[in-house]
């Protein structure tokens, strides 16, 4: 059941990813997503938030998220 909640959260976060324009906005969304994912998986929430924030901030630098114009 935990995996289902995680997948729903990731799909929702992915759908919103195109709405964010700055690295800061993407970092905040990534931090929230990472913290939620870590909590669902019963892992360290702070580490999940840190990894999510890094992924969100850097996703456009490695062309994982589309640029919003």
Secondary structure as the mmCIF struct_conf table of DSSP 4:
data_model
#
loop_
_struct_conf.conf_type_id
_struct_conf.id
_struct_conf.beg_label_comp_id
_struct_conf.beg_label_asym_id
_struct_conf.beg_label_seq_id
_struct_conf.end_label_comp_id
_struct_conf.end_label_asym_id
_struct_conf.end_label_seq_id
HELX_RH_AL_P HELX_RH_AL_P1 UNK A 2 UNK A 17
TURN_TY1_P TURN_TY1_P1 UNK A 18 UNK A 19
BEND BEND1 UNK A 22 UNK A 22
HELX_RH_AL_P HELX_RH_AL_P2 UNK A 23 UNK A 40
TURN_TY1_P TURN_TY1_P2 UNK A 41 UNK A 42
BEND BEND2 UNK A 43 UNK A 43
HELX_RH_AL_P HELX_RH_AL_P3 UNK A 45 UNK A 58
TURN_TY1_P TURN_TY1_P3 UNK A 59 UNK A 63
BEND BEND3 UNK A 65 UNK A 65
HELX_LH_PP_P HELX_LH_PP_P1 UNK A 66 UNK A 68
#
